[in-house]
Amino acid sequence: MSYPVETYERLAGEAREIIARYPQGHARSALLPMLHLVQSEDGYVSANGIALCAELLGITRAEVSAVATFYTCLLYNSPSPR
């Protein structure tokens, strides 16, 4: 499952803007703001968001997941319906 094309393009564009804020060779530093971006889209850090971050930063999904689960400010799992 992945984002619809329009959503993917918008998020990828915003993520590239975030990456551009960091010096060359330090793009990975953009990961936390990118995780906040995908969380603002989905309400939590979804598998789609993890895949997007990994793809744009050239790192593995496992590396992205490790960061997402470390920070308590991020909702890693889908919120339970109430």
Helices and strands as residue ranges (DSSP letters): H 5-20, G 27-30, H 31-42, H 47-57, H 61-70
